[in-house]
Amino acid sequence: METTVKNKQVILRNYVKGIPKESDLMIVTASDPVELKVKPGSAAVMVKNLYLSCDPYMGILMREPTPSTLALLDAFIPGKPIAGIGVSQVIDSDDPSFTKGDMISGIVNWEEFSTINLAGIFKIDVNINVPLSYYTGILGMIGLTAYAGFYEICSPKKGETVFVSAASGAVGQLVGQFAKLMGCYVVGSAGSKQKVDLLLKKFGYDDAFNYKEEPELDSALKRCFPKGIDIYFENVGGKMLDAVLLNMKPYGRIAVCGMISQYHLETRDRLQNLPDIIFKKIRMQGFAVYDFIDRFPKFLEFVLPYIKEEKLTYVEDIVEGLENGPAALVGLLHGKNVGKQVLKVA
């Protein structure tokens, strides 16, 4: 039986300027083989990584850190593996909380085998009959992001109007369906006909539009929301946010989950309509999922019955092979994915 193995990794070459490229990442085999047994007394846990989550915030962490980005998370380190949410199987443990064969989810390096930091790691209940990849998304931090942003920040009420940008993505597809479960009127924007069709036919949105085909975003929003928007779930920023502000109702709420259009610009868009926040008394709040980690058990109690009853639809875009990780992550940042982008390691 092997006691050491080679370990393939995805490494950041150097800090990125502009939109990341595949060439900013490289596939290497670590110079030192990995010991498959942990040292007694180390309290370490060794895992084999099965699924890795590709998420927009990872592009931010590929850039040289600033005081603003460090308020979110530490940047990746050039020459070291990048990291993100993963699903892994324990292959050896010196921690009594975990035993060989356990399935876990949490932050891991992008590599085949990892010795993990147990902070933020949770054990997966394998008796729940769902794909393991769901724990990178709907049953993980992605699902909690949608739940906390919509229910905790937006405080929705039945009959309200809801707009979701990047609506076919990992978070957006869930927010729209949560809103429909609340009895809201829901519209989403996306960047292709295929994605718009997904919103209308798969996720149950009341209306949707391809923002790339709209000469005036303000006109598109007025067409979809003639009486205005109560809730905006923000994933895009820039011109979309500027147009939304013109169409918000008084006392509207905006949950700022992401601003993918702005992360990799050297000169970011300047908004013209920010005074509307004052005029209309809009509540606009940025948030990170880690602010709501204590809600995770409550979130699982909420979402699991809907999954079992097939009242929620969840679409994944799974790419196989760690060597295809750079293409999957960069493709996500260019909007090439359809649904939650997941990398299957093995």
Helices and strands as residue ranges (DSSP letters): E 4-5, E 8-12, G 22-24, E 25-29, E 34-35, E 45-53, H 57-60, H 67-70, E 83-93, E 103-109, E 113-115, E 122-123, G 132-136, H 141-147, I 148-153, E 161-164, H 172-181, E 185-190, H 193-201, E 207-210, G 211-213, H 217-224, E 229-234, H 238-247, E 248-256, H 275-279, E 283-286, G 289-295, H 296-308, E 316-320, G 322-324, H 325-333, E 340-344
